[in-house]
Amino acid sequence: MAELDGAPVGADELQVLALTNYGHFTTMRVEDGRVRGLSLHLERLVRDCRALFDAELDPERVRAFARRAAPGRGAAIIRVTVFDPDLDLGHIGGEARPRVLVTTRPAGDLPLPPLRVGSVPFVREMAQVKNVGLFGTLRHRRVTQRAGLDDALFVDARSHVSEGGTWNIGFVRAGEVVWPDAECLAGTTMRLLKVVHPFTVASVPSSGVGEWEAAFATNAATGVRAVAAIDGHPLAGSHPMLDLLRKEYLAVPADPL
């Protein structure tokens, strides 16, 4: 399903998004019409719309469009993309009138199998904005997957771990949860976990990833997912702390769309 401002979307509007590729989005897991961290998703959309379009976005309007697309029962992944079909490569500086594209896809069963990842030096442009410019992210994911792994793990200019392509990463050692001290997109799942579970923030050199007991990836679509290996260094695919984090995350009250 795909709707633009609550109506069926035409090929012309989607062509502009494909060719110009300027906009931002958020992805939500909807279960029985409810979303964990809904206010964080809406807050992100409003903030990023100001950053990219210098325009205001009505969060309740976005919520209504998402509610139209959400199934009444069961789970689905809803992506809300904000872009302006009237802006193109030659006239990107025009006054923006952002519009709301809502698309849906099936949601998989959780938890997903552990990830095996490889580190690559990469920092996303405007890392704090969940923008649609995913070329670098997908290029690294493709190269990593063709090497037999599941995804890429980004490291910054200091060779310190920052984030995954579409997920945040946390580490576990001696009963403590540690989030990397590096520039990244602060995902909604990570932000919710920081509220419900104690943590510290520290630099995580990629050369020392094998010293951790466990690592986990987080995003709204998959929740808390174990990372079983980084650069060939094995980590616990199953760990009591990961079980606890999943339990705490699932206990976060979900808001109705």
Protein Blocks (a to p, Z undefined) as FASTA:
>chain_A
ZZeehiacdfklmmmmmmnopacddddddeehiaehklmmmmmmmmmmmmmnopacdfkl
mmmmmmmmpcfbdcdddddddddfkbcfklmmbccddddddddddddddddddddddddd
dddehklbccfblmlmmmmmmmmmmnopabdcdddfkopafbdfkbccdddeehiacddd
ddddddfklmmmmmmpccddddddfklmmmpmbdcdddfklopaddfbgghiacdfbdfk
lmmmmmmmmmpccddZZ
